Amino acid sequence: MSAARLQGHEGGGADAARANDHLDEFVYDDKIVRMFVWATLLWAFIAMLVGVVLALQLALPEANLGLAWVTFGRLRPLHTNAAIFAFAGNAIFAAIYYSTQRLCKARMFSDRLSRLHFWGWQGIIVSAALTLPLGFTQGKEYAELEWPIDLAIAVVWVGFFGVNFFGTLIRRRERHMYVALWFYIATIVTVAILHIFNNLWIPVGVLEFFKTGEVSSFDNLMKSYPIYSGVQDAFMQWWYGHNAVAFFLTTPFLGLMYYFLPKAAERPIFSYRLSIVHFWSIVFIYIWAGPHHLHYTALAAWASSLGMVFSLMLWMPSWGGMINGLLTLRGAWNKVATDPVLKFFVVGITFYGMSTFEGPMLSIKSVNALSHYTDWTIAHVHSGTLGWNGFMTFGMIYWLAPRLFQTKLYSVKAATAHFWIGTIGILLYVISMYTAGVTQGLMWRAFDSTGRLAYPQFIETVTRLAPFYWIRAIGGTMYLASVGLGIWNIWMTWRTRPPQYDEPIQYAAPLSKNYQDPPKPESRLHANIAFGDKVDVNILQGWWHRRLERFPMKFTVLVIVAVIVASLFEAIPMFTVKSVVKTIDSVQPYTPLELYGRDLYVAEGCYNCHSQMIRPIFAETKRYGEYSKAGESIYDRPFQWGSRRIGPDLAREGQTNPNAPWHARHFAEPTDTSPGSIMPSYPWLFEKKIEFESIQARVDAMAMLGVPYGEAINNAPQMAREQAAAIALEIESDGGRPNLADKQVVALIAYLKRLGTDILSPPAGDATAAGGEE
Amino acid sequence: MTQPDSGQYGHLLEHEYDGIAEYDNPTPGWWHTIFLGSVLFSVFYFFFFTFSPMALTEEEQHAEAQRREFQKLFAEIGELEADQATILSLMGDPQWMPVAEGVFATNCVSCHGSMGQGLVGPNLTDDYFKNLTEITQIAEVIQNGAASGAMPAWGNRLHPNEIVLLAAYVADMRGRTIPPGTRTRDPEGEVIPPWPPVPDSVSGE
């Protein structure tokens, strides 16, 4: 390739010469970067502190403290959301605000938008930290935040951040966009698309307000049901969930790497061509891979196969980023020994390489059959977040600190210690979780020589993990401590800042209107085939892409097209092909009380530990019963298939354990019925009341989404009261607690008694036929 | 920062951004090869497993595994009848009771306790029974459930042989000594006559 020759020039002739004489004067806005850096550090500590608490809760269930808002099920979403959107989110904003200004030779488009973005995002995080422990959740992983916060995210992301970023691109004084900016563009547009389409819902309280003029409970006001149900909801969720990893935790961090790594190493990027190829292949291929989160589930096999093969094809595009990172260090490896910034980057990029090898491997169906629902997944995501996102972030912050605070880093030794303690912490974390994951996966599927399950009781496979949970807690604590050390170091650095920050004036010429691209290079083919010549000049010699790099809007449109086209290839058949959801006649909507109970199941975050999806794998049907069918979850909004079995699968709970007194005792004290259980107890379920009158609005919202709710449309509270009374009586007459007829526990039990039973009932049509005979 | 090292690490491109330069290095050959290989494999895999009649679906694989496992497990005893003689003859059988024990551990202990001492389900070790008076009725209760669903029907879940084996295992639990200090469920129902004696022709070989 002769891209070296592809150098255009700004205008021509006397006009242009005059235009070029003029230099704009401007100042970079580093204050906003400092704000995002502080926010990153604050949320890093909080997110990881919550993580350590969760780790302890699994090793030591008493750490749930019997308090509703600190139980594992409610706290785990807070941890994941804080780690992704608060810690990594603020980190990428710091990276983008610092590097975009410099790569565009322009101050951010609007200081006001920058501040709105900053404070809006922190507001969203605080509201997440308040609502998640209170049990306001959509029950979909990494998309837990309820509808009012969803709206706020859309406004802040698109309206403040997006407009600010693209405004800066338009006002840039650098003709071509550097690869880091490509990755930022992909991040901003794709996250917006993912967020919006996975969060389409009907807000229950708003609907109720329009119908009746009032909202019967605060819970209703916050509650929403997704427009998708069952299989389709699962598909959309993991399209979102997987691509949140891709476009929130990967592409912006690659952009970060492309700016801060060559800066810190003072070396040129290894290969411009590799940047182009791996950028576009990542953007196009990543989007397809979501269904690998749903292998062996009721998702159609073709979708799951697509998820697998696109994950395999993603291996090399991902490694393109790793190669470009590590090979950029050629000639600078001696610096890695002394510079903590480069240490963080090298290990961060290495973790990126390891997890992007591991990801495709885990997406292979037969590997996934072992790893799914186990701690292997937990190990995988933590090598990504702690290793890749965490270390890239801390490397960046250590590089930025002296520049932002215009002083020396307080202690290089402490930064190096941060690196080593953090690295050992990650290793303890991931190695213990790999071991735990493989151990539990093998125990679940083990048969002994007589042909029976070697570990017939689920609890045996949990208690076996206790030592690993302790090691994980130690590793996590070390990582948290290393972050604390880092915060102290940055704080001490900040204390030695000058009384007034120097704001050097930058000079750069505005882009002239009459830029001329370089002349097209000659084709190197001599065969006189027009098509071949075009391919050589435009693609192989890079002329077309080089030209594209100076058209941000065209570039953005191409990214959007790539992402949307790839999504539609999967989504259109998913929503139109009938065989994707084979309906089952006997599957009926939940009763009003069961629906309310299901909402409690979601609110308590039960899905964080219990799956509801039995895979067609013999060891699994032997343990849990008939595998789950797509037609069974058509009324499930949201779907609750889960992704981790810290406790057993519950898809057939109503078949195998419909015993209300058992469940009541179990919720009061899980070890009472299940010795060794690490489930927290749920005393508040026996005190908090069912808001019967609020159920009508929920039934109405479901009916509006097409759920055939006959009688319940007019009579939901009364029906719920009757069913609740019957279950309360069942508990009381077995010697259980009396007077539970209006307590939440009864609604939750009603739901559990229903789980997985419809498939056994006679089809609705047959029941009437039988009635007619009498 | 662009160092004059074009020769050693590649050819530098002329552009630079905020001091960051880029080499014009080609993408590595092994990278191309694996990328292309993964694409080719993917095309083959997707079309073969989606459209070929030779490829078994996950459901078919499951059915096959289930058939194979049960065949392996029960090849020796064939189809068991849930009659009195069969159940009596299996009680305490060293080969088959471990199988039943596994079924019990997976499905029954949460309500009946790990030793059958009773929890929310009845104590199976005493002489009181709620839903049956004869040994064959154990299999019926397992098959169809009892107590208006508090005891679920296992007929749709377990292999017919598993139900017979489980009935024998449960029958054998009667009279089992529970270690002192273990909480047992209070007796429910009536005392029923002891199980019939094991026929000599079956037990004495």
Chai-1 contact restraints between the chains, C-beta under 6 A:
chainA,res_idxA,chainB,res_idxB,connection_type,confidence,min_distance_angstrom,max_distance_angstrom,comment,restraint_id
A,A3,B,L13,contact,1.0,0.0,6.0,A-B,restraint_1
A,A3,B,D24,contact,1.0,0.0,6.0,A-B,restraint_2
A,A4,B,L13,contact,1.0,0.0,6.0,A-B,restraint_3
A,A4,B,E14,contact,1.0,0.0,6.0,A-B,restraint_4
A,A4,B,D24,contact,1.0,0.0,6.0,A-B,restraint_5
A,Q7,B,E14,contact,1.0,0.0,6.0,A-B,restraint_6
A,R102,B,D18,contact,1.0,0.0,6.0,A-B,restraint_7
A,L103,B,Y17,contact,1.0,0.0,6.0,A-B,restraint_8
A,L103,B,D18,contact,1.0,0.0,6.0,A-B,restraint_9
A,Y178,B,Y17,contact,1.0,0.0,6.0,A-B,restraint_10
A,P262,B,I20,contact,1.0,0.0,6.0,A-B,restraint_11
A,E266,B,M1,contact,1.0,0.0,6.0,A-B,restraint_12
A,P268,B,A21,contact,1.0,0.0,6.0,A-B,restraint_13
A,P268,B,E22,contact,1.0,0.0,6.0,A-B,restraint_14
A,P268,B,Y23,contact,1.0,0.0,6.0,A-B,restraint_15
A,I269,B,E22,contact,1.0,0.0,6.0,A-B,restraint_16
A,F270,B,Y23,contact,1.0,0.0,6.0,A-B,restraint_17
A,F270,B,N25,contact,1.0,0.0,6.0,A-B,restraint_18
A,S271,B,Y23,contact,1.0,0.0,6.0,A-B,restraint_19
A,S271,B,N25,contact,1.0,0.0,6.0,A-B,restraint_20
A,Y272,B,L13,contact,1.0,0.0,6.0,A-B,restraint_21
A,Y272,B,E22,contact,1.0,0.0,6.0,A-B,restraint_22
A,R273,B,T27,contact,1.0,0.0,6.0,A-B,restraint_23
A,L274,B,T27,contact,1.0,0.0,6.0,A-B,restraint_24
A,V277,B,T27,contact,1.0,0.0,6.0,A-B,restraint_25
A,Y296,B,E58,contact,1.0,0.0,6.0,A-B,restraint_26
A,W302,B,T50,contact,1.0,0.0,6.0,A-B,restraint_27
A,S305,B,F46,contact,1.0,0.0,6.0,A-B,restraint_28
A,S305,B,F49,contact,1.0,0.0,6.0,A-B,restraint_29
A,S305,B,T50,contact,1.0,0.0,6.0,A-B,restraint_30
A,V309,B,S42,contact,1.0,0.0,6.0,A-B,restraint_31
A,V309,B,Y45,contact,1.0,0.0,6.0,A-B,restraint_32
A,V309,B,F46,contact,1.0,0.0,6.0,A-B,restraint_33
A,L312,B,S38,contact,1.0,0.0,6.0,A-B,restraint_34
A,L312,B,S42,contact,1.0,0.0,6.0,A-B,restraint_35
A,M313,B,S38,contact,1.0,0.0,6.0,A-B,restraint_36
A,M313,B,V39,contact,1.0,0.0,6.0,A-B,restraint_37
A,M313,B,S42,contact,1.0,0.0,6.0,A-B,restraint_38
A,M316,B,W31,contact,1.0,0.0,6.0,A-B,restraint_39
A,M316,B,I34,contact,1.0,0.0,6.0,A-B,restraint_40
A,M316,B,F35,contact,1.0,0.0,6.0,A-B,restraint_41
A,R330,B,Y9,contact,1.0,0.0,6.0,A-B,restraint_42
A,T450,B,P98,contact,1.0,0.0,6.0,A-B,restraint_43
A,T450,B,V99,contact,1.0,0.0,6.0,A-B,restraint_44
A,G451,B,L73,contact,1.0,0.0,6.0,A-B,restraint_45
A,R452,B,V99,contact,1.0,0.0,6.0,A-B,restraint_46
A,R452,B,G102,contact,1.0,0.0,6.0,A-B,restraint_47
A,L453,B,G102,contact,1.0,0.0,6.0,A-B,restraint_48
A,P456,B,G102,contact,1.0,0.0,6.0,A-B,restraint_49
A,P456,B,A105,contact,1.0,0.0,6.0,A-B,restraint_50
A,P456,B,T106,contact,1.0,0.0,6.0,A-B,restraint_51
A,Q457,B,A105,contact,1.0,0.0,6.0,A-B,restraint_52
A,P616,B,E58,contact,1.0,0.0,6.0,A-B,restraint_53
A,P616,B,E59,contact,1.0,0.0,6.0,A-B,restraint_54
A,P616,B,H62,contact,1.0,0.0,6.0,A-B,restraint_55
A,F618,B,A65,contact,1.0,0.0,6.0,A-B,restraint_56
A,F618,B,Q66,contact,1.0,0.0,6.0,A-B,restraint_57
A,F618,B,E69,contact,1.0,0.0,6.0,A-B,restraint_58
A,R623,B,T106,contact,1.0,0.0,6.0,A-B,restraint_59
A,G625,B,R157,contact,1.0,0.0,6.0,A-B,restraint_60
A,Q655,B,P152,contact,1.0,0.0,6.0,A-B,restraint_61
A,P658,B,G149,contact,1.0,0.0,6.0,A-B,restraint_62
A,P658,B,P152,contact,1.0,0.0,6.0,A-B,restraint_63
A,N659,B,C111,contact,1.0,0.0,6.0,A-B,restraint_64
A,N659,B,V120,contact,1.0,0.0,6.0,A-B,restraint_65
A,N659,B,A150,contact,1.0,0.0,6.0,A-B,restraint_66
A,P661,B,V120,contact,1.0,0.0,6.0,A-B,restraint_67
A,W662,B,C111,contact,1.0,0.0,6.0,A-B,restraint_68
A,W662,B,V120,contact,1.0,0.0,6.0,A-B,restraint_69
